[in-house]
Amino acid sequence: MSYQKLQWVVQKNLTQAASYQAIYLACQDIGIDFFGFILKPFAAEAPEYPKEKQPIFYGSTSLMNQVHPNPGLFFHPTHFSMENYLQHYADKMLNHGASLTNFAQLIKEDYPADKLLFIRPDADSKSFSGTVMSFSEIRSWVQKLGVENSAQSVTTRTPIIVGEAFHIKEEWRLWIVNKKVVAASQYAFEHQLVKKEGCPKEVIDFAEQVCLSYVPEAIFVMDICRCGEDYYIVECGCMNSAGFYAADIGAIVTAVSDFIANASS
């Protein structure tokens, strides 16, 4: 495989040091150029990097917004949204009965104060983490949002997904390239952070089966959980900014580089 026209462009700040080093070493192992940079906080423009070769980006969600669109970025805002996943994956989604709303509308609902609800942003913006809260806790949080302005990442008008709270046993993140799982890592067990490389074969089979019907991008990550004895999609995400947990970074770098090299040859 020839990587002469490619390079990995990796953000050093906000990327875990071990992950940054692993990407660098993986690039050395397969003979592909590596360029590291520091993204200035609140920078309005994309970072400077060598333009002679096609980049494969890795970094923060801020970086993704700055370099979009780009052939080295596998991201589109409407593709990476819960509304889109629910439309295409239907009952394969954990929250397939959830609704799209916003905080202003949600707090008008007539739920009991102790009703537990799962809430998360519709977008892949990481403006806040998906969580389970009681209805009274949600109302208190919304009241603390304060005066809304464009600088706030979360407002009462932020599109959110609201659904039932489920007891999730285990969760894994899978890296998918051209509808095939190339790496995986467990990241939670009984709601506790557990990082462990790999996943059961049944999880891989489930992911590759649902990918036959739809994928948001040719390269992406899919988070899958076990709820009871069944597997469900929690969400998908942009590969270029997804955390690695205990996944084989070398396998990811090689698979992504191979796919892009073949596509551009």
C-alpha positions in Angstrom: 0.0 0.0 0.0 1.4 3.4 -1.0 0.8 6.3 1.3 2.9 8.9 -0.6 0.0 11.3 -1.1 -1.4 11.0 2.5 -0.5 12.4 6.0 -2.1 12.2 9.4 -2.7 15.7 10.8 -3.1 15.4 14.6 -4.0 17.9 17.2 -1.6 17.7 20.2 -3.5 19.7 22.8 -6.8 18.1 23.9 -5.7 14.7 22.6 -4.5 12.3 25.3 -0.7 12.1 25.3 -0.8 8.3 25.0 -3.2 8.4 22.1 -1.1 11.1 20.3 2.0 9.0 20.7 0.2 5.9 19.5 -0.9 7.6 16.3 2.6 8.9 15.7 4.1 5.4 16.2 1.4 3.8 14.1 2.2 6.2 11.3 5.9 5.4 11.6 5.2 1.7 11.4 3.4 1.9 8.1 5.5 4.7 6.6 2.9 7.5 6.4 3.7 11.1 7.2 2.6 12.5 10.5 2.1 16.2 11.4 1.3 17.3 14.9 0.0 20.8 15.8 -1.4 22.8 18.7 -4.9 24.3 18.0 -5.2 27.8 19.5 -8.1 28.1 21.9 -11.1 29.8 20.3 -9.3 30.1 16.9 -11.7 31.0 14.2 -9.7 29.6 11.3 -8.3 26.1 10.5 -4.8 25.3 11.6 -1.8 25.5 9.3 -0.5 22.2 8.0 1.4 21.0 4.9 -0.8 21.2 1.9 1.2 19.0 -0.4 -0.6 15.8 0.8 -4.2 14.9 1.7 -4.7 15.1 5.4 -6.4 12.6 7.7 -7.4 14.7 10.7 -7.7 13.7 14.3 -8.5 16.1 17.1 -11.2 17.9 19.0 -14.7 18.7 17.8 -13.6 22.3 17.4 -11.1 21.2 14.9 -13.7 19.2 13.0 -15.9 22.3 12.7 -12.9 24.4 11.4 -11.7 22.0 8.7 -15.1 20.9 7.4 -15.6 20.1 4.6 -12.4 18.2 3.7 -11.7 14.8 2.1 -9.7 13.8 5.2 -12.7 14.5 7.5 -15.5 12.0 7.6 -18.2 14.2 9.0 -21.5 15.9 8.1 -23.6 17.6 10.8 -26.9 16.2 9.6 -25.5 12.7 9.2 -24.2 12.6 12.8 -27.4 13.5 14.7 -29.7 11.3 16.8 -32.6 12.3 14.6 -30.8 10.8 11.6 -29.9 7.6 13.5 -33.4 7.1 14.7 -34.8 7.5 11.2 -32.4 5.0 9.6 -31.8 2.4 12.4 -35.3 2.6 14.0 -35.7 -0.1 16.7 -32.0 -1.0 16.5 -31.4 2.2 18.5 -31.6 2.0 22.3 -33.7 5.2 22.3 -35.9 4.3 19.4 -39.0 5.5 21.3 -37.3 8.9 22.1 -38.5 12.2 20.9 -36.8 15.3 19.5 -37.5 18.4 21.4 -35.7 21.2 23.3 -35.5 22.2 27.0 -38.1 24.9 26.7 -40.6 22.4 25.5 -39.5 19.6 27.7 -40.1 21.5 31.0 -43.7 22.2 30.0 -44.4 18.4 30.0 -46.5 17.0 32.9 -44.0 14.4 34.2 -43.8 13.5 37.9 -40.9 15.3 39.6 -39.1 11.9 40.2 -39.6 10.6 36.7 -36.2 9.6 35.3 -35.4 10.6 31.7 -32.5 10.1 29.4 -31.4 13.3 27.7 -28.7 14.1 25.2 -28.0 16.6 22.5 -29.4 15.8 19.1 -26.1 16.9 17.4 -22.7 15.3 17.7 -21.4 18.6 19.3 -20.6 17.2 22.8 -22.3 20.4 24.2 -23.2 18.1 27.1 -23.0 14.4 27.8 -26.0 12.1 27.6 -27.3 11.5 31.0 -30.2 10.3 33.1 -31.8 12.9 35.3 -35.1 13.2 37.2 -37.6 15.7 35.8 -37.1 18.0 38.7 -33.4 18.0 38.2 -33.9 18.8 34.6 -36.1 21.8 35.4 -33.6 23.1 38.0 -30.8 22.8 35.4 -32.8 24.7 32.7 -33.6 27.5 35.2 -29.8 27.9 35.7 -29.1 28.3 32.0 -29.5 32.0 32.5 -29.8 34.7 29.8 -29.3 33.1 26.4 -26.8 34.3 23.9 -24.9 33.0 20.9 -21.8 32.2 23.0 -23.7 29.5 25.1 -23.2 25.9 24.0 -26.5 24.9 25.6 -29.7 27.0 25.7 -33.3 26.3 26.2 -33.6 26.0 22.4 -30.8 23.5 21.9 -32.3 20.4 20.1 -32.2 17.4 22.4 -33.4 13.8 22.5 -35.5 12.7 25.4 -36.4 9.1 26.1 -36.9 6.4 28.8 -34.0 5.6 31.1 -32.7 2.0 30.5 -30.5 -0.2 32.6 -27.4 -0.7 30.4 -25.2 -3.6 31.2 -22.2 -3.0 28.9 -21.0 -0.6 26.3 -18.5 -0.8 23.5 -17.1 1.6 20.8 -16.5 0.1 17.4 -14.4 1.6 14.5 -16.0 0.9 11.2 -14.4 1.3 7.8 -16.4 0.5 4.7 -19.0 -1.4 6.7 -16.5 -3.6 8.5 -15.4 -3.4 12.1 -11.6 -2.8 12.3 -11.2 -2.2 16.0 -13.2 -2.1 19.2 -13.0 -1.3 22.9 -15.3 -1.7 25.9 -15.8 1.6 27.7 -18.4 0.9 30.3 -19.8 -1.9 32.5 -22.8 -1.3 34.8 -22.4 2.5 34.2 -18.7 2.4 35.4 -15.8 3.3 33.2 -14.1 0.1 32.1 -11.5 0.3 29.3 -10.8 -3.1 27.6 -9.7 -3.9 24.1 -12.1 -5.7 21.8 -15.7 -6.8 22.1 -17.7 -10.1 21.8 -18.2 -11.5 18.3 -22.0 -11.0 18.7 -21.4 -7.2 18.9 -19.3 -7.2 15.7 -22.0 -9.2 13.9 -24.7 -6.9 15.1 -22.8 -3.8 14.0 -21.9 -5.1 10.6 -25.5 -6.3 10.0 -27.0 -2.8 10.7 -24.3 -1.2 8.5 -25.7 -3.1 5.5 -28.8 -0.9 5.7 -27.1 2.5 6.4 -23.9 4.2 7.4 -23.5 7.9 8.2 -20.1 8.0 6.6 -17.7 5.4 5.0 -15.5 5.7 8.2 -17.1 6.3 11.6 -17.5 4.9 15.1 -20.5 3.2 16.5 -21.3 2.8 20.2 -23.2 -0.3 21.1 -24.7 -1.5 24.4 -26.2 -4.6 25.9 -29.5 -4.0 27.6 -30.9 -7.3 29.0 -29.9 -9.9 26.5 -30.2 -7.7 23.4 -27.8 -5.3 21.6 -28.6 -1.8 20.6 -26.9 1.2 19.0 -26.3 4.0 21.5 -25.1 6.5 19.0 -22.6 7.0 16.1 -19.7 9.4 16.0 -17.1 11.1 13.8 -14.0 8.9 13.7 -11.8 12.0 13.4 -12.6 13.1 17.0 -13.7 9.9 18.8 -11.9 8.9 21.9 -10.0 5.6 21.6 -10.4 4.1 25.1 -8.4 0.8 24.8 -8.8 0.2 21.1 -5.9 -0.9 18.9 -4.9 2.5 17.5 -2.4 0.9 15.1 -5.2 -1.1 13.5 -7.3 2.0 13.2 -4.6 4.1 11.6 -3.8 1.3 9.1 -7.4 0.6 8.1 -8.3 4.2 7.7 -5.1 5.0 5.7 -5.6 1.9 3.5 -9.2 2.9 2.7 -8.3 6.5 1.8 -5.3 5.4 -0.2 -7.4 3.0 -2.2 -10.1 5.6 -2.7 -7.7 8.2 -4.0 -5.6 5.9 -6.2 
